[in-house]
Amino acid sequence: MALSKQWLDHIEAWQRSGLKQSAYCRQHGLDTHTFAARLSDYRKRERMSPPTLIPVQVQSATAHAECLVLQCGQGHRLELPPTISAVWLAELLRCLA
């Protein structure tokens, strides 16, 4: 099921709010069962969509570079040591796609 912009906005606002689903639904006059169903649709859609690569600029390593951070739009972060193998990283990204 394609999610409407309104449901996408509610789900993203709920994620930022730190509230339990029931509290968010109460505040916004939403049915909790409908919200849970739309959230399930959202999560299925997120699992099916491949990670998005964005352009980056690579700078030489400095004493301040403690780790390499991969972050997706949903806020998930993966921190890796700066010495990580480029081959291993490429394989990881290939597996995630």
C-alpha positions as CSV (number, residue, x, y, z in Angstrom):
1,M,0.0,0.0,0.0
2,A,1.3,3.4,-0.9
3,L,1.4,5.8,2.1
4,S,-0.1,9.2,1.8
5,K,2.0,12.2,2.6
6,Q,-0.2,12.8,5.6
7,W,0.7,9.3,7.1
8,L,4.3,9.7,6.2
9,D,4.3,13.1,8.1
10,H,2.6,11.5,11.1
11,I,5.0,8.6,11.3
12,E,8.1,10.8,11.0
13,A,6.7,13.3,13.5
14,W,5.9,10.4,15.9
15,Q,9.5,9.1,15.5
16,R,10.9,12.5,16.4
17,S,8.5,13.0,19.3
18,G,9.8,10.3,21.6
19,L,6.1,9.5,22.6
20,K,4.6,6.1,22.7
21,Q,2.3,5.4,19.7
22,S,-0.8,5.5,21.9
23,A,0.1,8.9,23.3
24,Y,0.9,10.3,19.9
25,C,-2.4,9.0,18.5
26,R,-4.3,10.5,21.4
27,Q,-2.7,13.9,20.9
28,H,-3.5,13.9,17.2
29,G,-6.9,12.2,17.2
30,L,-5.7,9.1,15.3
31,D,-7.0,5.6,15.7
32,T,-4.2,3.5,17.2
33,H,-5.0,0.4,15.1
34,T,-4.9,2.4,11.8
35,F,-1.6,4.1,12.9
36,A,-0.1,0.7,13.7
37,A,-1.2,-0.6,10.2
38,R,0.3,2.4,8.4
39,L,3.5,2.1,10.5
40,S,3.7,-1.6,9.4
41,D,3.3,-0.5,5.8
42,Y,6.0,2.2,6.3
43,R,8.5,-0.3,7.8
44,K,7.8,-2.9,4.9
45,R,8.5,-0.1,2.4
46,E,11.7,0.9,4.2
47,R,13.0,-2.7,4.2
48,M,12.4,-3.1,0.5
49,S,14.1,0.1,-0.5
50,P,17.8,-0.1,-1.0
51,P,20.1,2.2,0.9
52,T,20.6,5.6,-0.8
53,L,24.2,6.6,-1.5
54,I,24.9,10.3,-1.3
55,P,28.0,12.1,-2.6
56,V,30.7,12.7,0.0
57,Q,34.0,14.4,0.0
58,V,36.9,12.4,1.4
59,Q,39.5,14.3,3.3
60,S,42.8,13.1,4.5
61,A,42.7,11.4,7.9
62,T,43.7,13.6,10.8
63,A,44.1,12.9,14.5
64,H,40.5,14.0,14.9
65,A,39.2,11.2,12.7
66,E,38.2,8.5,15.2
67,C,35.7,6.6,13.1
68,L,33.9,6.3,9.8
69,V,30.1,6.9,10.2
70,L,27.5,5.5,7.8
71,Q,24.1,7.0,8.4
72,C,20.8,6.4,6.6
73,G,17.9,8.7,6.3
74,Q,16.0,6.9,9.0
75,G,18.7,7.8,11.5
76,H,20.4,4.4,11.8
77,R,24.2,4.8,12.3
78,L,27.1,2.4,11.7
79,E,30.4,3.5,13.1
80,L,33.5,1.8,11.8
81,P,37.2,2.3,12.5
82,P,39.0,4.5,10.0
83,T,41.3,1.5,9.2
84,I,38.4,-0.5,7.8
85,S,39.1,-2.3,4.5
86,A,37.6,-0.6,1.4
87,V,36.9,-4.1,0.0
88,W,35.0,-5.1,3.2
89,L,33.1,-1.9,3.1
90,A,32.2,-2.3,-0.6
91,E,30.9,-5.9,0.2
92,L,28.8,-4.6,3.1
93,L,27.2,-1.9,0.9
94,R,26.6,-4.6,-1.8
95,C,24.9,-6.8,0.8
96,L,22.7,-4.0,2.0
97,A,21.5,-3.0,-1.5
